[in-house]
Amino acid sequence: MKTLHVELGERSYPIFINDKLLGQADLITPYIPGKQVLVVTNETVAPLYLDKVLTSIADFEHEHIILPDGEQYKTLEITQRIFDRLLQTHFNRSATLIALGGGVIGDMTGFAAACYQRGIAFIQIPTTLLAQVDSSVGGKTGVNHPLGKNMIGAFHQPRCVIADTSTLNTLDDRQLSAGIAEVIKYGLIRDVDFFYWLESNVDKLIQRDSEALAYAIERSCINKAEVVAADEREGGQRALLNLGHTFGHAIETGSGYGTWLHGEAVATGMYMAADLSHRLGWLSADSLERIKSLLQKARLPVDAPIEVSSQRFLELMAVDKKVLAGKLRFVLLHAIGQSLVTEDFDHKHLHAMLDEIPRIDSKSLAS
């Protein structure tokens, strides 16, 4: 088993990576501070893995709640169900929430844990590749608003992250590719050697080669943990982890939550950021083509949705969390592995990119 650590002083925590970790009581129980545990999962994951997790916490006073599956349910209204169950069962401030599922469940459960009685413990058990390499690590929690993605949330670190790679065996191909998008992100923003490795090994990831997946998860988590340890609350370099996300969040909001998977929207968003970087004279044509090729080999989109016009992109990005003093800020690239956050660029290139990028019908993603 690989064990990594997110170093945050008294809020530090381990990330455990291996197969067949679910159901191991000795792995999870040291991180449960009290006697009460609520497992939060969804309709897809519950039939597959809920019983294993409940078995591991059999000695605790435990409850579970099963929420609907999908980004469109990542709302305050659905999160209210978690609060309802906690109050109905008289859970106190020493209670622990366990997030069993993908990024949506992890974000909602973490947000509920941050808010309930002003903060209780929670544990992340991510069951998708995207959640294992990104959203379960770092303490960002939250829900969506009709006007913007993840605009309501809190920083709240988990007690531990348990990434059972065997759960990826039940992940559908589209979700797997969506997770690879976030893996590619780390190579683009800060780890050029990892990008080179991905160019040679992306086919193995698509084919679910266990060694390749384990390495990609470990390398991604090392990158994420280092960035979070240096900048927990996104005052500086942690913003680099948002490569493609300003464009991607506009895609998700503008096309309707759940139409594009988060990783799909981020993939197109990363290509849009790379295209803009090239137009600014920062990124070479060869690097732009290599980025496009890797994303396409991972079966990810690089075209924007036809439903989101250039003007709509600008409207949606204007409410992005990275807007500062009314100015749009983007994570852009000087080279593969070299990124920066900036609002200092000629916006005519942004407008040209938005006008000229090819468009696709979002319905084609599900085919």
C-alpha positions as CSV (number, residue, x, y, z in Angstrom):
1,M,0.0,0.0,0.0
2,K,1.2,3.5,-0.9
3,T,0.8,6.1,1.9
4,L,1.2,9.8,1.1
5,H,0.7,12.7,3.4
6,V,-0.8,16.2,3.0
7,E,1.4,18.3,5.3
8,L,-0.8,20.9,7.0
9,G,0.4,21.0,10.5
10,E,-2.3,19.8,12.9
11,R,-4.6,19.3,10.0
12,S,-2.2,16.9,8.2
13,Y,-3.7,13.6,6.9
14,P,-2.7,10.5,5.0
15,I,-3.8,9.3,1.6
16,F,-3.9,5.5,1.3
17,I,-3.6,4.0,-2.2
18,N,-4.0,0.3,-3.0
19,D,-6.6,-2.2,-4.2
20,K,-9.0,-4.0,-1.9
21,L,-8.9,-1.3,0.9
22,L,-12.7,-1.1,1.4
23,G,-13.8,-3.1,4.4
24,Q,-10.5,-2.8,6.3
25,A,-11.6,-1.6,9.7
26,D,-8.1,-1.1,11.0
27,L,-7.5,1.4,8.2
28,I,-10.5,3.7,8.8
29,T,-11.4,3.4,12.5
30,P,-8.3,5.4,13.8
31,Y,-9.6,8.4,12.0
32,I,-13.1,8.4,13.5
33,P,-12.9,10.6,16.7
34,G,-16.3,9.7,18.2
35,K,-18.9,7.0,18.2
36,Q,-21.4,8.3,15.5
37,V,-20.8,7.8,11.8
38,L,-23.0,8.7,8.8
39,V,-22.0,7.3,5.4
40,V,-23.1,9.4,2.5
41,T,-23.2,7.7,-0.9
42,N,-25.3,7.7,-4.1
43,E,-27.6,5.3,-5.9
44,T,-24.9,4.1,-8.2
45,V,-22.2,3.4,-5.6
46,A,-24.4,2.1,-2.8
47,P,-25.2,-1.3,-4.3
48,L,-21.5,-1.9,-5.1
49,Y,-19.6,-0.8,-2.0
50,L,-21.8,0.4,0.8
51,D,-22.0,-3.0,2.6
52,K,-18.2,-3.2,2.7
53,V,-17.9,0.2,4.3
54,L,-20.7,-0.5,6.8
55,T,-18.9,-3.7,7.8
56,S,-15.7,-1.8,8.6
57,I,-17.6,0.5,11.0
58,A,-19.8,-2.1,12.6
59,D,-18.6,-1.3,16.1
60,F,-19.8,2.3,15.7
61,E,-23.3,3.9,15.9
62,H,-23.8,4.2,12.2
63,E,-26.3,5.4,9.7
64,H,-26.2,5.9,5.9
65,I,-28.0,8.0,3.4
66,I,-28.2,7.4,-0.4
67,L,-28.5,10.5,-2.6
68,P,-29.3,10.7,-6.3
69,D,-26.3,10.4,-8.7
70,G,-25.2,13.3,-10.9
71,E,-23.7,16.8,-11.0
72,Q,-27.2,18.2,-11.4
73,Y,-27.9,17.1,-7.8
74,K,-24.9,18.9,-6.3
75,T,-27.2,21.5,-4.7
76,L,-28.1,23.0,-1.4
77,E,-31.5,21.4,-1.6
78,I,-30.0,17.8,-1.8
79,T,-27.3,18.6,0.8
80,Q,-30.1,19.5,3.1
81,R,-31.0,15.8,3.2
82,I,-27.6,15.2,4.9
83,F,-28.4,17.8,7.6
84,D,-31.9,16.3,8.1
85,R,-30.5,12.9,8.7
86,L,-27.8,14.2,11.1
87,L,-30.4,16.0,13.1
88,Q,-33.0,13.3,13.0
89,T,-30.5,10.8,14.5
90,H,-29.2,13.3,17.1
91,F,-25.6,13.2,15.8
92,N,-23.3,15.4,17.9
93,R,-20.1,17.4,17.3
94,S,-17.9,14.3,17.6
95,A,-19.7,12.6,14.7
96,T,-17.9,11.7,11.5
97,L,-19.2,11.8,7.9
98,I,-17.8,9.3,5.4
99,A,-18.0,10.3,1.7
100,L,-18.3,7.2,-0.4
101,G,-18.5,8.0,-4.1
102,G,-17.1,10.4,-6.7
103,G,-16.4,14.1,-6.6
104,V,-20.0,15.2,-6.2
105,I,-20.5,13.1,-3.1
106,G,-17.1,14.1,-1.8
107,D,-17.8,17.8,-2.3
108,M,-21.3,17.7,-0.8
109,T,-20.3,15.5,2.2
110,G,-17.3,17.7,3.0
111,F,-19.5,20.8,2.8
112,A,-22.0,19.3,5.1
113,A,-19.2,18.3,7.5
114,A,-17.8,21.9,7.4
115,C,-21.2,23.4,8.3
116,Y,-22.8,20.9,10.7
117,Q,-22.4,22.3,14.2
118,R,-19.7,24.5,12.8
119,G,-17.5,21.7,11.7
120,I,-17.3,17.9,12.2
121,A,-14.8,15.2,11.0
122,F,-15.1,13.6,7.6
123,I,-13.3,10.9,5.6
124,Q,-13.0,10.6,1.9
125,I,-13.4,7.3,0.1
126,P,-13.3,8.2,-3.6
127,T,-14.6,5.7,-6.0
128,T,-13.9,7.4,-9.3
129,L,-10.5,8.2,-10.9
130,L,-11.2,11.9,-10.9
131,A,-12.0,11.9,-7.2
132,Q,-9.0,9.8,-6.4
133,V,-6.5,12.1,-8.1
134,D,-8.1,15.5,-7.5
135,S,-11.3,16.3,-5.7
136,S,-10.8,14.1,-2.6
137,V,-7.5,15.7,-1.8
138,G,-7.1,19.3,-0.6
139,G,-10.2,20.2,1.4
140,K,-12.2,22.1,-1.2
141,T,-15.9,21.4,-0.6
142,G,-19.1,22.9,-1.9
143,V,-22.2,22.9,-4.0
144,N,-23.3,24.5,-7.3
145,H,-25.6,27.5,-7.8
146,P,-27.6,27.9,-11.1
147,L,-25.4,31.0,-11.8
148,G,-22.1,29.3,-11.1
149,K,-20.3,26.1,-10.3
150,N,-18.9,25.6,-6.8
151,M,-19.8,29.1,-5.7
152,I,-21.0,28.0,-2.3
153,G,-18.5,26.1,-0.2
154,A,-15.8,26.0,2.4
155,F,-12.3,24.7,3.0
156,H,-12.5,21.7,5.2
157,Q,-9.8,19.0,5.3
158,P,-10.7,15.3,5.6
159,R,-9.2,13.1,8.3
160,C,-7.9,10.7,5.7
161,V,-8.4,9.7,2.1
162,I,-8.8,6.0,1.2
163,A,-8.3,5.4,-2.6
164,D,-9.2,1.8,-3.4
165,T,-8.1,1.4,-6.9
166,S,-10.2,-1.8,-7.4
167,T,-13.3,0.5,-7.4
168,L,-12.2,1.7,-10.8
169,N,-13.1,-1.7,-12.2
170,T,-16.8,-0.7,-12.1
171,L,-16.2,2.7,-13.6
172,D,-17.6,3.3,-17.1
173,D,-15.3,4.3,-19.9
174,R,-16.6,7.9,-20.0
175,Q,-16.0,8.4,-16.3
176,L,-12.5,6.9,-16.6
177,S,-11.5,9.3,-19.3
178,A,-12.9,12.2,-17.3
179,G,-10.6,11.3,-14.5
180,I,-7.6,11.1,-16.9
181,A,-8.2,14.8,-17.7
182,E,-7.3,15.8,-14.2
183,V,-4.3,13.5,-14.4
184,I,-3.1,15.2,-17.5
185,K,-3.5,18.6,-15.7
186,Y,-0.7,17.9,-13.3
187,G,1.7,17.2,-16.2
188,L,0.7,20.5,-17.9
189,I,0.9,22.8,-14.8
190,R,4.1,21.5,-13.1
191,D,5.4,18.0,-14.0
192,V,6.7,17.8,-17.5
193,D,8.2,14.4,-17.0
194,F,4.8,13.1,-16.0
195,F,3.4,14.6,-19.2
196,Y,6.0,12.6,-21.2
197,W,5.1,9.5,-19.3
198,L,1.4,10.0,-20.1
199,E,2.2,10.4,-23.8
200,S,3.7,6.9,-23.7
201,N,1.2,5.3,-21.3
202,V,-2.2,6.9,-21.8
203,D,-3.3,3.7,-23.8
204,K,-2.5,1.6,-20.7
205,L,-4.7,3.9,-18.6
206,I,-7.5,3.6,-21.1
207,Q,-7.1,-0.2,-20.9
208,R,-7.2,-0.1,-17.1
209,D,-3.7,-1.5,-16.6
210,S,-3.5,-1.7,-12.8
211,E,0.2,-0.7,-12.5
212,A,-0.2,2.3,-14.8
213,L,-3.3,3.4,-13.0
214,A,-1.7,3.1,-9.6
215,Y,1.3,5.1,-10.7
216,A,-0.8,7.8,-12.3
217,I,-2.9,8.1,-9.1
218,E,0.2,8.2,-6.9
219,R,2.0,10.8,-9.1
220,S,-1.1,13.0,-9.2
221,C,-1.7,12.9,-5.5
222,I,2.0,13.7,-4.8
223,N,1.6,16.8,-7.0
224,K,-1.7,17.8,-5.5
225,A,-0.4,17.3,-1.9
226,E,2.7,19.4,-2.5
227,V,0.6,22.3,-3.9
228,V,-2.0,22.1,-1.1
229,A,0.7,22.0,1.6
230,A,2.3,25.1,0.2
231,D,-1.0,27.1,-0.3
232,E,-4.0,25.5,1.5
233,R,-6.5,28.3,0.8
234,E,-5.5,29.3,-2.7
235,G,-3.7,32.5,-2.0
236,G,-1.1,31.8,-4.6
237,Q,0.2,28.8,-6.4
238,R,-2.8,26.5,-5.6
239,A,-4.7,28.5,-8.2
240,L,-2.6,26.7,-10.8
241,L,-4.6,23.6,-10.1
242,N,-7.5,25.4,-11.9
243,L,-6.0,25.1,-15.3
244,G,-8.9,24.8,-17.7
245,H,-11.5,25.2,-14.9
246,T,-12.6,28.8,-15.7
247,F,-13.5,27.7,-19.2
248,G,-14.7,24.3,-18.0
249,H,-17.0,25.6,-15.3
250,A,-18.6,27.9,-17.9
251,I,-19.1,24.8,-20.1
252,E,-20.8,22.9,-17.3
253,T,-23.0,25.8,-16.2
254,G,-23.9,26.9,-19.7
255,S,-24.7,23.5,-21.1
256,G,-26.7,22.4,-17.9
257,Y,-25.1,20.6,-15.0
258,G,-24.6,16.9,-15.7
259,T,-24.5,17.2,-19.5
260,W,-20.7,17.4,-19.6
261,L,-18.8,15.4,-17.0
262,H,-16.5,17.7,-15.0
263,G,-13.4,16.1,-16.5
264,E,-14.7,16.5,-20.0
265,A,-15.3,20.2,-19.5
266,V,-11.9,20.6,-17.9
267,A,-10.3,18.8,-20.9
268,T,-11.8,21.2,-23.4
269,G,-11.0,24.1,-20.9
270,M,-7.4,23.0,-20.8
271,Y,-7.2,23.0,-24.6
272,M,-8.8,26.4,-24.7
273,A,-6.3,27.7,-22.2
274,A,-3.4,26.2,-24.3
275,D,-4.9,27.7,-27.5
276,L,-5.1,31.1,-25.8
277,S,-1.5,30.7,-24.6
278,H,-0.4,29.9,-28.1
279,R,-2.2,32.9,-29.5
280,L,-0.4,35.1,-27.0
281,G,2.9,33.8,-28.2
282,W,3.7,31.9,-25.0
283,L,3.2,28.3,-26.1
284,S,4.7,26.7,-29.2
285,A,2.6,25.2,-31.9
286,D,4.2,21.9,-31.3
287,S,3.3,21.9,-27.6
288,L,-0.3,22.9,-28.5
289,E,-0.5,20.0,-30.9
290,R,1.0,17.5,-28.3
291,I,-1.6,18.7,-25.7
292,K,-4.5,18.2,-28.2
293,S,-3.2,14.8,-29.2
294,L,-2.9,13.5,-25.6
295,L,-6.4,14.7,-24.7
296,Q,-7.8,13.0,-27.8
297,K,-5.9,9.8,-27.1
298,A,-7.6,9.8,-23.7
299,R,-11.0,10.0,-25.5
300,L,-11.6,13.5,-24.3
301,P,-13.2,16.5,-26.1
302,V,-11.2,19.5,-27.2
303,D,-14.1,21.4,-28.9
304,A,-16.5,23.7,-27.0
305,P,-20.3,23.1,-26.8
306,I,-22.3,24.6,-29.5
307,E,-24.9,25.7,-26.9
308,V,-22.4,28.1,-25.2
309,S,-21.7,31.1,-27.4
310,S,-18.7,33.3,-27.1
311,Q,-20.8,36.0,-25.3
312,R,-22.2,33.4,-23.0
313,F,-18.7,32.2,-22.1
314,L,-17.8,35.7,-21.1
315,E,-20.9,36.2,-19.1
316,L,-20.4,32.9,-17.2
317,M,-16.7,33.5,-16.6
318,A,-17.4,36.9,-15.2
319,V,-18.8,35.2,-12.0
320,D,-15.9,32.8,-11.7
321,K,-14.2,32.7,-8.3
322,K,-10.9,33.6,-9.9
323,V,-12.2,37.0,-11.1
324,L,-10.2,39.7,-9.2
325,A,-11.2,43.4,-9.1
326,G,-13.5,42.8,-12.0
327,K,-10.7,41.3,-14.2
328,L,-10.8,37.8,-15.7
329,R,-7.9,35.6,-14.5
330,F,-6.8,32.5,-16.2
331,V,-4.2,29.8,-15.7
332,L,-2.1,29.8,-18.9
333,L,1.0,28.0,-20.1
334,H,4.5,29.2,-21.0
335,A,5.4,25.6,-21.8
336,I,4.3,22.1,-20.9
337,G,5.0,21.9,-17.2
338,Q,5.2,25.7,-16.8
339,S,2.0,27.6,-15.8
340,L,1.0,30.9,-14.4
341,V,-2.1,32.7,-13.2
342,T,-2.6,36.1,-14.9
343,E,-5.1,38.7,-15.9
344,D,-2.5,40.6,-17.9
345,F,-3.0,39.7,-21.5
346,D,-4.6,41.2,-24.6
347,H,-8.2,40.2,-24.5
348,K,-8.5,40.4,-28.3
349,H,-6.8,37.0,-28.3
350,L,-9.4,35.6,-25.9
351,H,-12.3,36.8,-28.0
352,A,-10.7,35.4,-31.2
353,M,-10.2,32.0,-29.5
354,L,-13.8,31.9,-28.3
355,D,-15.0,32.8,-31.8
356,E,-12.8,30.4,-33.7
357,I,-12.7,27.2,-31.5
358,P,-14.7,24.4,-33.1
359,R,-18.1,23.6,-31.6
360,I,-19.8,20.3,-30.9
361,D,-23.3,19.2,-29.9
362,S,-23.1,18.2,-26.3
363,K,-25.4,15.2,-27.1
364,S,-22.5,13.6,-28.9
365,L,-20.5,13.1,-25.7
366,A,-22.9,10.4,-24.5
367,S,-22.8,8.5,-27.8
